[in-house]
Amino acid sequence: MIKRLALSLLLALAACPARAADPFQAWLAATVWPKAQSAGVSRATFDAAIAGLTPDTGLPDLGPKATDFQAEFRSPAGYLDAGKLAAQRSIAARKVAANKDVLASIQKATGVPPGIVVAVWAKESAYGAAALPKSAIRTLATQAYMGSRKAEFLPELIAALQILDSGEVSLKAMKSSWAGALGQPQFMPSKFRDYAVDQDGDGRRDIWTSTPDVLGSIAHFLALNGWKAGVPVGTEVRLPPSVSCTLEGPDQGQPIASWTGADVTRADGSPVTSADVGPVGHLLLPAGRYGPAFLVSDNFYVLKTYNESDVYALWVRLVGDKLVGKSVITATWSPPQGFSRGDVRSLQKRLEAMGHDVGTADGLVGFRTRVAIGRWQQAHGLPVTCYPDKATIAALK
């Protein structure tokens, strides 16, 4: 029996010596094919997708990750510059006008306003002008084979093979970013599978070349992630010193009456109303006490399901929520400089060890990290800024 198995193995290796000698192709055959087969992918689709496939070792995030934690933080002021935002609103308004009928239909079906849909389109692919230089299958296979997040990318590779097998896009046309995100909405393959729509009715979900499908898919994503029709994204506010910055976050929302009762006003000093943020407002302080304050609605956090960055969601709000008139941030940004992602990551690990919830120790100053810093500062009698500075980082080493 053992001799028979050995002979069978030798015959199999002899039948495809190139594949047996190539560890990448061997991994595709031994690891990826069984999962693809279980997901319903045909053998013909799989073989066509991997024929001659080699790893793309030039992807920018392969190799040691230490350099990711060296860059110093920069103020969001440049990202949210008033002049740049005004120019983007002007372009977005033209795109809304050019696609008004399809956007009206999309809004009726999903509740997502045209300006918000178009602003996401702008940010993800510059209205389709951004280059998609990579083969999605090669990129995803490389990441699943040798990237730092193999377990995350392997299911995405399987999802991409399912898309190919559906016939909605050809192997040649399935282009992606260097991170494997597909088409103009920059959907990972599992997102395409779950959220893309055939808005133009041609029988295919084409997020590469069909503007209606692109716009419909963005809106469908937001709608299925909880977008509330008619609720504003939020507004800039004045936050008095008596209101703690540790009240920030989607899990600490309060009725507008509670915020106004605590003397929170619009940035211009006028009263905050439900027309600004809906019935419940959540405090947002992207730079802690070192920058502007906002009250935002649940829809702000729906935008963050598209991209986790606070300033990304603010950019979409500032470009897409008001396509005419002024929509600028009035307060200044002055977050402390001179520290890196590595410094923040070390700080996060120390806070975690003390029992604080920092979200993820990833070196990024998200709202959970900001709240944890503020609570630690408060407990130690320090100025409560909810943001790292050199003194806080040094104290937590």
URZIRA-V292819 format. One record per run of one state. SS is the DSSP state (H for helix, E for strand, L for the rest). FROM is the first residue (numbers start at 0). TO is the last residue. Records with the same first field share a line. If there is no record, write none. Layout:
SS = FROM-TO ; FROM-TO
//
This chain:
L = 0-0 ; 15-15 ; 21-21 ; 38-41 ; 50-64 ; 69-70 ; 72-80 ; 98-98 ; 110-112 ; 125-132 ; 146-148 ; 166-173 ; 176-180 ; 182-185 ; 187-187 ; 195-209 ; 224-232 ; 238-243 ; 248-252 ; 261-263 ; 266-269 ; 271-272 ; 277-278 ; 284-286 ; 290-291 ; 296-296 ; 306-308 ; 320-338 ; 353-365 ; 379-388 ; 395-396
H = 1-14 ; 16-20 ; 22-37 ; 42-49 ; 65-68 ; 81-97 ; 99-109 ; 113-124 ; 135-145 ; 149-165 ; 188-194 ; 210-223 ; 244-246 ; 255-260 ; 273-276 ; 287-289 ; 297-305 ; 309-319 ; 340-352 ; 366-378 ; 389-394
E = 71-71 ; 133-134 ; 174-175 ; 181-181 ; 186-186 ; 233-237 ; 247-247 ; 253-254 ; 264-265 ; 270-270 ; 279-283 ; 292-295 ; 339-339
//
